[in-house]
């Protein structure tokens, strides 16, 4: 069983934490958060017991219980009540010491690297931290529908630190098998080759399986895979549209996304069955963490039933850093020609 998504110790850099997405390590790293300050306690004036909370009565040192006619402080006279309380105090102290030893052993074991699987993945028994991969001390969620914005017309992708506008006719994904989908067109239809299809969807993910960082190189390398995933064969090998017969590059160029210089490539795809569609690969540097490249894929069916092609431009121009609704445009912000 793989561990849930969360921050774990980076197996390649022990002084840092790294984001595990539930399947693999991403490029998001951060400095470990400082632990909370300990609560103050009162230490006994005599003896060697553990700290005790303020206001707790403390007996005077270790020794045999006071016998009849002796007080717990060692003086003459007095009743036997102090002597009866001393064994109880010693028993409590011993229990606390045993607990401290066990806790110390667990901590030492964790610091000895036992929290990491042999392949570098975090241990499945490690509890998932509450803070996803944002270097800020806030606790964002990887759920694209969650986030600081309550605006129903905005989709929040906390992992990549961006928000995307949700155009009219688009909804948050439900019952979608493809990973990283952040929005789809409303409703479904029967695919020409069988199965259930949607007229449009947008996917947002972090590029982590290559050392390439050029947005242009990454977009040009991804567009063929984007077209195949959309109109050739799905995740389980089904061909809903009879496969791709041809494609044409209809637009490509530099574009500023969330204040960063990006690049996009758009294809018109012709399929054996159905009207085919348009596929676009857009890549730009993230505004958070290590600024790993962000890939946004667009899949729009062609024909009257498909979403307006202008929605691609609207979504691209409306992408913003999380918490910054005004950042956008800039050099290269003009998209290329559309059909």
N, C-alpha and C positions, 0 to 999 in steps of 0.2 A: 504493500500500500504506500503510495507516494504521499509526502507531506502536503498540507494545504498551502496556498500562496501566502507569502509573507516575507519579512526581513529575517535573514539568517546570517551567521558568520560567513564571510567570503572565504572559500577554501584556497583562493589564490592570494589573498591579502588579509591576514588575520586581524589587522587593526581596523578593518572596515566591515560593514554589513552590506549584503547584496540581496537583491530581490529575486525570489524564487516564485515563478508564475504557476506552480503546480505541476509543471512538466519539465521545465528547463530553467537554467540561470539566464536572466536578462542582463543588459549592460548598466542597469541602474544600481548605483552604489551610494552609500552615505556613511558619515561618521557615527559610530554607536551613540545612542542617547545616554546622557548622564543619569545615573541612578538617583532616586529620591534621597533626601537627607534623612539620616536616622533619627528616631524619636529619642529625646533626652530621657535618661533614667538616673535613679539614685543608686549608688554603690554602697554596700554595707561598710561601716567604719572598721569593723574587725572581721576576721575570717577571710575566706577566699571563695565566697559564693558568687553566682552571676549577678548582673545588675537586676534590680527590682524596681517596680514602679514607685513613683513618689507617693508617700503616705502609707506605705506598707510597713508594719512593725518589724524591726530587725533584732534578732537576739545577738548576744555578745560573743561571737566566736564559736568554734567547734570544740566539743568536749563531751564527756559523758553526761547523760541527763542528770539534772539536779535531784538528789535524793530527798527523802523527807527531812524537813527542817532546814533545807538549803534553797536559796533562790537561784534563778537561772543566771544571774550576774556573778555568782560565786560568793556573794556576801552571806552572813549568817542570818537566821530567822526567816520569816515569810512562809507562804504556803507552797504547795507542790504544783501549782498551775503552770509555772514557767518550765518545770522539768518535763511535764507531759507534752508541751508544745514543741520541744526541741527535736524529738524523733520525726515529727511531721515535717518540720522545716528541712531537716536533712534529707528526707525522702523526696521532697519537692525539688531541692537543689540537685540531687543526683539525677532525677528524671530530666531536668533542664539540661544538665551537662551531657547526658546521653544523646538527647535530641540535637544538641549543638555539634557533637562529634559526627552524627549521621549526616546532618546538613552539610558540614564541612567536607565530608567524603564525597557527597553528591556534587558539590561545587567543583572540587578538585577534579573529579571525573569529567565533568563538562569542559573544564579548561584544558584537559589533556587531549582534546580532539575527538572525544567519543560522541559528539553531537553531529558528526558528519559521516555519511555513508562512504564506502571505499571509492565510489565513482565521483565524489565531490558533491553529491546532492545532500541536502539536509536530512537528518534522521527523521523517519516517519513518526517517531514519538515526540518530536519537538513541537511544543505548542506554537500555533501561528501567532506572530505579533499582530497588534492591532493597526500598525501604521504601514500603509502601502508605500511604493517607491517614489516618494517625493522627499527631497532633502529638507523640506520645511518641517517644523514640529507638529503640524496639523495631522489629522488622521483621515486622509481621503479614502475613497472606495474605488475598487476596480470595476464596479458595476457601472456601465455607461449611462444608466438612467439615474445614478445617484450623483450627488455633488453639492457644492455650495449654492448653486443657482436653483431657484424655485421656478424659473421660467419654463413653461411646458414647451416652448418653441426652441429650446436649446438642449443638445445632448452633451453630457460631460464625459470626457475620456480622461480620468484622473491619471491613469498609468502613463500616458504620453503628454499630460499637462495641457490639453487643448479642449475647447468647446466647439461644437459644430452646430450650425443652424438646422432646425428641423422644418423643412418646407411644408407647405400645405399638401395634404395627400400622403405624407410620410408619417410613420409611427415607430415607436421603439420596438426592437425585435422580440418576437414570441415564438417559441417552438421552432427555432432555427438551428439546424445541425452544424452549419458552417461556423467555425470559430471567428471571434473578433468582429462580428457584424454589429454595427452601432445603430443602424436604422434600415427600415425596409418600406416599400410602398404598402399601403393598406390593402389587405385582402390577398387571396391566392387564386390560382387558376390551374386547370389540368394541363400539364406540359404536353406538347405535340407527341413526344415519344413515350409518354406515360410518367406518372408521378405528379407531385405538386410543385408548382413554381410560383415565384413572385416577379412582378414586372420590374422591380428595381431594388437594389440594396447597396449599402455603403459599408466598407470594411476598414477598420483602423487598427494597425498593429505596429510594433517596434521591429526594426530590422536588426537581427542579432546573429544571423548565421553567416556573416561575411565581414571581412575587414574593410571592404569598400565603403567610403563615406560620401562620394560624389553623388548628389541628388540626380544628376542627369544619367550617370552610368547605372545607378540603381533602378531608376524608372524605366530606362530602355531595356534593362535585363528582365524586369518583372512583367512587362506588358504581355508577353506571350503566355506566361504562366497564368496571368489573370484571365486572359481570354479562354484558355483551356479549362480552367476551373469553372468558368461561368457557362460556357456553351459547348464544350467538348464532352467531358465526363466529370461526374461529381465525385464526392469523397469515396463512394463505394463502387465506382466504375460504371454507373448508369449513364446512358447517353440520352438526355431528355430532348435534345434537338437534332439527333441524328449525326452529330459531329459538325466540325467547322469545315466549310468548303473553301473559304478565302477570307482575306482581311485587307483593309486599306488604312493607311495612316492618314487621319483627317486633321489632326492638330498635334502640335508639340511645341514646347518652349519653356522659357524661364518664367517663374511666377513667385511673387512674395506671399508667403503664407505665415500668419501669426508673427509678422515682422521679420521672418527669416527667408533667405533666398532658396527657393525650391525649383523643381522641374517636373513637368508632366508630359505624358504621351497618351494620345487617344486613338483608338482603333474603331473602325466600322467593321463588324464581323458578319459574314454571311453563313448561315447554317443550312443543313440539308432539309430540315423541317422547321416551320415557323418563320417569323420575320427577321430573325437574327437580332443583333443589338449593337450597342456601343459600350466599350470597355475603356476605362482610363486608369493609369497608374500615376499617382502623385507622390513625390518624395520631398521632404524638407527636414532640417534639423529640429529636434525637440528643444523646447525652451526650459526643460527641467533636467536634473540629474547630470549625466555625462553628455547630454545633447546628442544621444544616439539618433540615427535617422528614423523618421516616422513615415510609414507607407500608408496611404489612403487609396483604396481601390473603389472604383465606381462601376456598377453593372446596371445598364439601362436597356430594357427591351426596346427594339425599334417598333415602328408601326403606331397606329392610333391609340392602342391600349397602353403603350409604354409611357413613362413619365416624361415631362418636357425636358429636352436636352439642355435647356438653359438652367435647369436645376443643378447641373454639374458646376457651372460657373458660380451660381449663387452660393452653393455650399462651400466651394473653394475660397471664394472671397470673404465668406463669413466665418472662417476658422479663426479662433482667437486663443491666446494663452489663457489658462484658467485664472479667473480673478481679474482679467484685463480686457474689458469689452471694447476698448478703443484701439487696440493695436491691430494693424492690418495695412494692406497696400504697400506703397514704397516702390523702390526700383524693381522693375520687372513685374509689376502687379497686373499688367494687362494680359489677359489670356489670348491665345491665338485664335484664328478664325474657326468658326463652327459651321457645320453643314447647314 
